[in-house]
Amino acid sequence: MKKSDRNLDFFLIVMAVTAIISTVCVSYGRESGPGTVKKGSLPTQNHSRSEYVSMATVFCPEAIKTALKVVPGRVYECKLEEEEGFLVYGVEIMTTDGKFMEVQVDAGNGEVLFSEEDRPEAENDLCEKLGCD
């Protein structure tokens, strides 16, 4: 076998292993940070929406406080919702530099699960309320 064939085989093996690891990371959650997701602590499977409020052990004011530690700014929405099969608070924040961010906070333990830049549907109305440029 030529050296170039071995290099190609090695490259293909590395790519296959990388693909497998990436799939596992997406499936089971990763470290918290912008654009990454972690699993929540309160599965919503076999629960109706009417049970969500009684399931939560963390409430909106605490979720907001936690979210603002990760993404400073002005909160314009906090709602209890199901995301990826877990109960979370979606905290919507306009940052000091005018970006719109969503931070998901676990409704069971208050841990930040996810944050990403977000564009609200009614951005113009929101900007009027919050005073952005």
N, C-alpha and C positions, 0 to 999 in steps of 0.2 A: 504494500500500500504506500502510495506517495505521501510525502509530508503535507502537501496541499489538501489531499483527501482527508487526512487525519485532522487537519485544522478545520475543515468544513464539517466533519463529523462532530468534533468538539463544539464548534459554534452551534450546530443544530441541537445538541444535547443541552447546552447552556440555555438556549432560547426556549426549549421545551420545559425545562425546570423552572425558568422564570415565569412562563405562562401559567404553570400549575400553581406556583407560589402566589402569583397575582390573583388567581381565581379564588384561592383559599382565603386570602386577605380580604377580598371584597365580600365573600360569603360570610365570614365570621367576625368582621369588624377589624378596625385598625386603631392606631394611636389617634387621639383627638388632635385636631388642628384644622385649619382652613381646608375645606373640600374633602375631608376624610370623615368616615362614619364609624361609630362604635355601637355595639348592641345596647339596648336599654335593659332595665331591670324588671319592668312590668309588662309581660306579654299580654296582648289584647285578645289572643285567640280564645274562643269560647266565652267571650264577654260581649255584652251589648253596649252600645254607646251610652245608654242610660246608667251603666255601672261605672263609667270612667271617673266621674268626680269622686265617688266613694273609694275607688282604688288608689287614687293619688295620695301620697303622703307628703309631697312637696306642693306648695301652692304658688300661684302667679307672682306675688310680691318677692318670694324667695328666688324663683326662677329668673325674674328680672334682675335682681341684685347679682346673681351668679353670671348671667349673660353679659351684664355691663362690665364685669371684671375682665371678660375676654374681648368684648367689642365695646369700647366706650362710645357714647353718643346719646341720642334721644330715642326712647322706646315709643313706637306708635302702635304696637299690637302685641298682645300676649294671649295665646289661646291653647287650651288643652286639646290634643289631637292624637290620632293614631298615625304612626309613621313606621313603615317597614315592620309592622307587627308588634310595635311597642308603644306604650303610652308616654307621650312627651309634651312639653310646652314648646310651642313655636314662638319665639320672641323675635319680633321684627324691630330693627334698630336703624336709624339714620346716623351715620358717623359724623364726626366733626368736620370731615372733608367732603361731606355730601354723598357718600356711598350708602347704598341700602344693603343691609346685611340681615341674614336670618341665622339665629342661634337656636339649636334644639337642646333643651335641658330635660334630662330624665325626670319624670314625674314621681319616681320612686326614691331616688337617692340624691337628686339635685346635681348630678354630674353633667357637664357639657358633653354632648354626644357628637355634635356636628355644627359647623359654621360655614357659611358661604355667602358670597355676594349675591344679592337678590334684587330684582326689579319689580316693585309692586305694580299691580295691574292699573291702578288709578294714580299713577305717579304725579300727574299735574295737580290733582286735588290734594294729594298728600303734601306736596311741596307748598301749596298755599297754607295748609294748616301748620306745617313745621317751619316755614320761612326759609326754604332752601333756594339756591340760585338756579 
